[in-house]
């Protein structure tokens, strides 16, 4: 077991957090690098987007109650920009210096987060952990260039993921991430809802679901069909996204 990361210590030295991340610390991203990776930041050039994701975070916190929670972000169909939404929602949680965020890339056919965040996932990712190729969760979770934001990349590409997502190992991974620190918020970047049952399966592991509809890319009927896949009390709402 690794020592506690510095930012976990900074949040609460009295908290009994368990380290489940590798100790290597990448260089902090510059404003230009953040913009190239389409990540929100605190400077004026991204203020509108940053405020929008802060507002989404606030709404989810109001729904989630007093404890940390797991949020599934899933697109209605491919091309809705859900990975952009998931990445920046996780960044919005990490903006708060009292919180940690872990983004889990669960779209094994269209993984996007490792490249977007510039993470060198040299010891594997989610699918490698689920199939047993990686035994230690610490070897599948990586620091990013944003303080308090971590990534579990998809890892090796897989054609069939449903059985993996419904496995005890997947549930253990999500529970371990959430329980590693009382202020860690987990964001699952899910696959398209209307293309496979994987998003519905992942929703069983989530407390809240955010559905992403690409502006001008989906119909009202498609949104309603996608929303019907989730328990009504878990569906936090629909984000209409025009950035892909």
N, C-alpha and C positions, 0 to 999 in steps of 0.2 A: 504494500500500500504506500502510495506516494505521500509526501508531506502536503499539508494544506496549501493551496495556491494563495498568494499574497492577497488577492482581492477578496477571497473568502474570509481571511483573517480580518481584513479591514472592515468588512460589513459588521461582524460581531465576534469579538474575540471570545465571548462567553458561549457562543453557540457551538453545539457539538456537530459540526459538519464533517462529512466523510469525503475524502478526495477521490474523484473518479475521472480525473483528467491528467494527461501527460504534463510534465513540468515545463516543457519547452515554451518559451514566451516569444511570439513573433513581434516584429517591430510595429509600433503603433502606426495606423494608416494616416496619411496626410489627407487634407481636405480634397485635393485633386484625386487621390486614390479612392476615397470614399465615393466621390461623384462618378468615377469610372466604373465602380462596382455597383452603382445605383443604390447607395446606402444613405440614409438620412443622417444629417449632422446638425449642429447647433448654429451654423453660420447662415447669414441672410439668404444666400443663394438656394438653400433648401428649406427655408422656414415654413412655407406653405405645406410641403409634404411632411415635414417633421411634425407640424402641429396636427395634421390629419392622423398620423399614426399615434401620436400622444393621445388624441381624442379616442381612437379605437382602443388603445390600452386602458384608458380610464373607464370606458364602457364595459370592457371585459372584467376589470377589477370589481366594478359594481355588481356584475352578475356572479362573479366567482366567490364573493364573500371574503371571509377573513383569512383563508388558507391559500397557499399557492395551488396552482391548477395547471392542467394540460390542455392546450388549445390545438385543435386540428384545423389547418387552413387548406381548403380543397377547391380546385377550380371546377366549374360546371363541365367544361370540355377543355381539351388542350388549347393553349394559346391565350388563356385568360389572364396570364401574368400572376398566378397565385404564388409562384416562388418569390417574386418581387415583394408581394404583400407579406408572405411568411417571414422573409429575411428582415424586412423593415419593422414588422411587429416585434420580432425578437430583439432587434436593436432598440426599439422604443422601451421595452422592459429594462434593457441594460443601461439606458440613459439614467435611470434612477439609481443613484449610488447605494441604495439600500437593497438592491435586487440583483440577482444573477439571471441569465437566460441561456438556455440551451436549445439550439435549432437542430432538428433531426430531419434529414432529407429522406423521405419515405417514398419517393418516386423513382423506383429502381430502373424504369425504362427511360426516363428523361431526367436524370440527375442534373441539378444546376448549381447547387450551393457551394460545392467544393471549388469550382472554377470561379464563381462570382466572388467568393471571399478570399480567393488566392491561397487556399490551404493545401499544404503538401501532405496528403493523407497516406503517408508511407507505411503505416502499419495496419491499414484496413479501415473499414467503416461498418455501417449498420448491417448490411447483408452478410458480410464476413463474420460478424459477431453472431448473427442469427443461425448461420450454418455451422458454427463451431470452429471456423478457421481462426478466429480470434477469441481467446478465452477470457481475457481481461477487458472489461468495459473501458478502463483507462486508456487502452490502446486504440479505441475507436472514437474517442472524444478529443477534440483539439481546441486549443486556444485560437482566437482570431485576432486581427489587428484592432478590434474594439474591446476596450476594458469591459470585463464581466460578461462578454458574449462568447459562447462556445458553440462548436459545431460537431455533430455526428454526421459525417457525409454518408452518402448511400453505399459507397464501397463498390464491390464488383457488380456489374449489370446482371440482372436476373429477369427471365421471362415470366416465371411463376412466383408470385409473392404472397398470395392470399394465405396459404398454409403457414408461411413464416410469420405473417403479421398476427395470426390467431394463436401462435405458439406461446407456451409458458415462458420461453426465453425472451420473447418480445415484451410480454407483460412485465417480466422481471426487470428488463432494461428501463422501461418507462418508470416503473415504481422506484428503481434505484436512483434515477436521475432526479425525480421529484423529492425523494426523501433524503437526498444527500445534503440538502440545506433547506431550511424553512422558507427562505426567500428566493428559491430557484423556480423559475417559470419555464415550462417546456412548451415549445412550439413544434408541431409536427407538420412538415411540408408534404401534403398528400397528393396522390395521383388524381386524375380527372374522375369525377363522380359517375358520369354517364358512359364511361368506357370500360369500367371493370368494377367488381365488388370490393376492391381493396380499400377505397375511401370509407365505405360503410363498415368494413371490418375494423379499420383504424379508429373509427368513431367510438367503438366499444372501450377503447383505452383513453379516450379524451373526456374531459369535463364539459368543454364547450367546442362548438364547431362554427367556423367562419367560412361561408360559401363565397367564392370569388367569381363574379360574372364579368367577362371582358366586355367593355362598352362597345356596343354595335356588333358583337360576335355571337351573342346567344339570344334566344327568344324567351318571352315570358313563360311559355310552355316548358322549355328546357329547364329554366330556373325552378319552376314548380316541381318538375319530375326529379331534379337533383335534390331539392329540399326534402322531398318525401322519403329519401333514403335514411334520414336521421331522426332521432327522437326529438319531438318538438321542444322539450325542455332543455335540450342540449344546443339547439340551433340558435346561436347568438344573433345572427343576421346575415345579410348579403352585402358584400363590398363590390361596388361597381368600379372597375378599374380600367383606365384607358392607357396604362403604361404596360408594355409587354416585353 
